[in-house]
Amino acid sequence: MAERKKILLRLDPAIHDAVTRWAGDELRSTNAQIEFLLRMALAQAGRLPDNAGGPPRRGRPPKAEPDDQE
């Protein structure tokens, strides 16, 4: 998976608060909610790139299975 881009985003405080509340309602971080909204808007406008990949998986990563070394 390609490294994720880091950006500085300036938002109106009221917009940030609304997105943060919405993210909490859906058990996402504010950052994940912003990415979700951007992906949704791009898909709706027909501008989501084919190589964008899927959204990041939510929750904990699966446990690694122990190696069976004898």
N, C-alpha and C positions, 0 to 999 in steps of 0.2 A: 504494500500500500504506500502511496506517495506521502511524503511529509505534508502535514496540514499547514496552510498559510496562517500567519498571525497578522492581525490588522488592528489598528486603532480606530474605534468607531465612536463618533460624537453623537449623542442622542439627547433630545429634549428630556429633561428629568421625568416629566409625566408619561412620555412614551416608554422610557426605561422601566418605570414602576409598573405600568400596565403589562408590559412583556414579562417582567419578573413574576407578577401575580399569575399570569396565564401559564407560565412555565411551571410554577409551583402546583397549579391545578392539574397539570399533566405529568407531574413527577419528572420534569426535565430541568436541566440547568438553564440559566438565562441564555448562555452561549448556544446550547443545543436548540433552544426555542427559536432564536434568531436564525440559525441555519435552517431549521425546519420551515420557517416562514419564507425565507429566501428561495428554498427549493420549490415550495408550493407555488410561489409567485412566478418563478421561472417556468415551471411546468405548465401552469395555467396560460402563460403568454406564448407557449410553444418555443421557449428559448433555453430549456434545460439541455445542456450538452450531453451527447450520447456517452461520452467518456467520464461523466461526472461520478459514476459509481453510486452505490446505494448510501443511504444515511448510515452514520455510525451505529453499531449495535448498542442497545441500551443494557444497563445492568452490569453485573460482574462478569468477567471473562470465565469461560468454562475451566474447570480444574484440569490440570494436566494429568494424564494417566501415568502411573509409575512405570518405569522401565522394568521389564522382567529379565533381569540379569542374574544368572546363576553361576 
